[in-house]
Amino acid sequence: MNDDPQQEQRQSGVPPVVAGKLESLSSDERTFGMLSHLLGIFTGFIGPLVIWLIKKDDSAFVDDQAKESLNFQATILIGQVINCGLMLVCIGYITFLALWVTTLIFCIMATVAANKGERYRYPINIRFIK
């Protein structure tokens, strides 16, 4: 685990952060970064996957945010599979609702941050794609 966020940014290829915002992001970059999170609400991992595959070479910001969203949606998919098993003992219905609300809140927060040009990191995320 690296404690230096600037070194982590240099290694990830994402432009440096200035006052919480990324430098020189175009409107299209912010829009695609925002869409990668927003589409996760409606399409699961498919929307972020399509954006990542199309835009990963064009923009470091979109690449970073689409991977973050894709990893989050994969994590949520694992949670949904676990919920299916828990539904056999009736607690799965409660955890399903909690997972859905959590997903909705985090995706909206990520959408707003990406629209502002800020990198967003989901607090509950398994990073399969780095």
C-alpha distance (Angstrom), angle and dihedral (degrees) to the residues before:
residue distance angle dihedral
M1 . . .
N2 3.77 . .
D3 3.81 117.5 .
D4 3.81 94.9 -166.5
P5 3.84 108.7 86.7
Q6 3.82 92.7 -171.0
Q7 3.80 91.8 56.0
E8 3.82 89.1 47.8
Q9 3.82 89.4 52.9
R10 3.81 91.8 49.6
Q11 3.80 90.8 50.6
S12 3.81 93.2 47.1
G13 3.81 92.8 51.2
V14 3.82 92.4 -124.8
P15 3.82 114.7 140.0
P16 3.81 116.5 -104.6
V17 3.79 119.4 -85.3
V18 3.79 117.4 -115.8
A19 3.82 114.8 -168.5
G20 3.82 91.5 -22.0
K21 3.81 94.7 -50.9
L22 3.75 131.2 93.6
E23 3.76 118.4 -113.7
S24 3.79 122.6 -111.4
L25 3.79 101.7 -1.0
S26 3.75 115.9 164.5
S27 3.77 122.3 -135.3
D28 3.81 89.8 -108.9
E29 3.80 91.9 54.6
R30 3.79 91.9 51.5
T31 3.81 90.8 45.5
F32 3.81 94.6 51.6
G33 3.80 90.9 44.0
M34 3.80 88.5 52.0
L35 3.81 92.9 45.8
S36 3.79 92.1 52.2
H37 3.82 88.5 62.8
L38 3.80 97.5 36.2
L39 3.80 94.8 50.1
G40 3.80 88.8 53.5
I41 3.80 88.6 70.5
F42 3.80 92.7 57.2
T43 3.82 105.6 27.4
G44 3.79 104.8 27.3
F45 3.78 111.6 -142.3
I46 3.83 95.5 -17.9
G47 3.84 97.1 79.2
P48 3.82 96.3 48.4
L49 3.82 89.9 43.5
V50 3.82 92.6 54.5
I51 3.82 92.5 46.9
W52 3.80 91.6 46.9
L53 3.81 93.1 49.3
I54 3.81 92.8 47.9
K55 3.82 101.0 39.9
K56 3.82 106.0 27.1
D57 3.81 93.4 102.1
D58 3.82 95.9 41.2
S59 3.80 101.2 57.2
A60 3.80 133.4 18.8
F61 3.82 89.8 -153.6
V62 3.81 94.4 53.2
D63 3.81 90.3 43.5
D64 3.83 90.5 52.7
Q65 3.81 96.2 45.1
A66 3.81 95.3 42.9
K67 3.82 90.4 50.9
E68 3.80 90.4 48.2
S69 3.81 91.0 50.5
L70 3.80 92.5 44.2
N71 3.81 91.2 51.6
F72 3.80 90.9 48.4
Q73 3.80 92.7 50.1
A74 3.82 90.2 49.4
T75 3.82 89.1 50.8
I76 3.81 90.0 50.4
L77 3.81 90.2 48.9
I78 3.80 89.0 56.4
G79 3.81 88.6 50.2
Q80 3.79 90.7 51.2
V81 3.80 91.7 51.8
I82 3.81 89.4 51.3
N83 3.83 88.9 48.7
C84 3.80 90.4 56.0
G85 3.78 89.1 59.4
L86 3.79 91.9 45.1
M87 3.80 90.9 53.6
L88 3.78 87.6 71.9
V89 3.81 88.0 68.7
C90 3.84 93.9 38.7
I91 3.83 96.2 -117.4
G92 3.82 89.0 95.1
Y93 3.80 91.1 75.8
I94 3.81 91.0 60.9
T95 3.81 94.2 43.4
F96 3.81 89.9 47.0
L97 3.80 90.3 57.8
A98 3.82 91.8 45.6
L99 3.82 91.2 49.8
W100 3.81 92.4 48.3
V101 3.82 93.5 50.2
T102 3.80 91.8 45.6
T103 3.80 91.2 50.1
L104 3.79 91.8 49.3
I105 3.82 93.8 49.5
F106 3.81 95.3 45.8
C107 3.81 93.1 45.9
I108 3.81 91.8 51.0
M109 3.81 91.1 48.4
A110 3.82 90.2 49.4
T111 3.80 91.9 47.2
V112 3.80 92.2 53.4
A113 3.82 93.0 46.0
A114 3.82 93.4 48.7
N115 3.80 90.7 48.0
K116 3.81 87.9 56.2
G117 3.81 89.6 50.7
E118 3.80 95.2 -107.6
R119 3.79 124.9 135.3
Y120 3.80 110.1 -117.4
R121 3.79 125.1 -154.7
Y122 3.79 118.4 -165.2
P123 3.80 110.4 -130.8
I124 3.82 91.8 -140.2
N125 3.77 108.0 45.8
I126 3.79 139.8 129.7
R127 3.79 106.9 -149.9
F128 3.79 104.3 -140.8
I129 3.81 93.4 158.7
K130 3.79 114.9 47.3
